[in-house]
């Protein structure tokens, strides 16, 4: 079954840009939607956004001004950038596949998560 | 933004008991835009239920979901030791939001 693996720096300085990549294996990235979700330490889950292989994106309105999700189908990867980070962006970042059945969509495959700390 | 409110925040039960977890939406979600996830300590969330009542692949039959409109329920018919975890509901009617979670702990 499809597997996802996040990678990127675990420490980012305040005001800089957080950049993460999700590698998708055992499944093509095409014809699916792919998402980023984060979880601050000890807290709940927050949807960041998704991308389709054709470039269609959707972002959480509360983060939209600072977030960009992109896809590289040749590498079977998609990426996340969050600009102007603060301590509030410290979280475990997950990549996930968006599954769908008729009108219902959900996150059916998840990476293990990567902890990103924002600190000087 | 649709807000999902889960109750109770913490539920203390014993193995073999029945667990009933609630998720209330700030506006109607129809009947198919609600999913449930289980998250164990140190692990990624796992999809349990989608479309309010359909079990995901490989999910045991003791897990069931119900509800429509603004009120949804996840029921675990007879708790197994491995079921003690945090449970989240999630809506996809308008973008995506998650509830704050219910921690199911051993009594």
Interface residues (C-beta under 8 A of the other chain):
Chain A: X35 X44 X45 X46 X47 X58 X60 X61 X62 X94 X99 X101 X102 X103 X104 X105 X106 X107 X108 X110 X111 X112 X113
Chain B: X1 X32 X33 X35 X37 X43 X44 X45 X46 X47 X50 X51 X54 X56 X88 X90 X92 X95 X96 X97 X98 X99 X100 X101
